[in-house]
Amino acid sequence: GAGVSQSPSNKVTEKGKDVELRCDPISGHTALYWYRQRLGQGLEFLIYFQGNSAPDKSGLPSDRFSAERTGESVSTLTIQRTQQEDSAVYLCASSLQVLGGQGTNYGYTFGSGTRLTVV
Amino acid sequence: AQSVSQHNHHVILSEAASLELGCNYSYGGTVNLFWYVQYPGQHLQLLLKYFSGDPLVKGIKGFEAEFIKSKFSFNLRKPSVQWSDTAEYFCAVNSWGKFQFGAGTQVVVTP
């Protein structure tokens, strides 16, 4: 597709259940980012994938959060045993990143997000 | 359609010059407004945000932005840039929980 696609767009789940959020990046984009925004706050970095390199997981808030990416395609963010504080908009972004030196991001594009509500 | 427009795709300026990046949005109703920065090879970071109150918002690293409701604008400013401000800058609008980002402005500051 032409843009970054996220699904579902909205998810309501009961506390304690697991959820899986999906991100389809732009074809050819090697870098993929997950962020979240909780009510009243700015974007919070979660995890970053770049090609076949080990992902940067430094932003994951707890071991209930995990993410996978198959090659340079789809990524899934999984939240286990959801808590009410997990309620947020989860955003995915992808870009074509040039490696070497400081690296440069080209075509950085966001999806429209998944709104997760834990009740 | 609702949209966020950033006026410049590329800005090149010298150190100590003043910077102003334009952002206009087309949403009606209540919006939350943000400016984010992405330094080369890094993830996005929040520069500043506006939810309500004083329309002149001060952020990190000497940045500020002014919300002008009548113009649907939220322009970013910095009086004197440094080489380390070289980055891509994104304006974003959050309306009813949905995010919309501008296309970004690549800023290059030359020594």
Contacts between the chains, C-beta under 8 A, distances in Angstrom:
chain1	res1	chain2	res2	distance
A	33	B	43	5.6
A	33	B	44	7.2
A	35	B	43	7.8
A	35	B	44	6.7
A	37	B	94	7.2
A	37	B	99	7.1
A	40	B	51	7.0
A	42	B	34	6.1
A	42	B	36	7.7
A	42	B	46	3.5
A	42	B	49	5.5
A	43	B	34	7.5
A	43	B	36	6.5
A	43	B	44	6.0
A	43	B	46	6.1
A	45	B	43	4.7
A	45	B	44	6.9
A	45	B	45	7.8
A	48	B	43	5.7
A	56	B	43	7.9
A	59	B	43	7.8
A	89	B	94	7.9
A	89	B	97	5.8
A	89	B	98	7.6
A	89	B	99	6.4
A	91	B	99	6.1
A	93	B	44	7.4
A	97	B	41	7.3
A	101	B	40	7.8
A	101	B	41	8.0
A	102	B	39	7.8
A	102	B	40	4.0
A	102	B	41	4.7
A	103	B	40	5.6
A	103	B	41	2.8
A	104	B	40	5.2
A	104	B	41	7.1
A	105	B	38	6.2
A	105	B	40	7.3
A	105	B	41	7.5
A	105	B	88	6.7
A	108	B	38	6.5
A	108	B	88	6.6
A	108	B	90	7.7
A	108	B	104	6.1
A	110	B	99	6.7
A	110	B	101	4.8
A	112	B	98	6.4
A	112	B	99	7.0
A	112	B	100	7.8
A	113	B	98	6.6
A	113	B	99	5.3
A	115	B	97	5.2
A	115	B	98	7.6
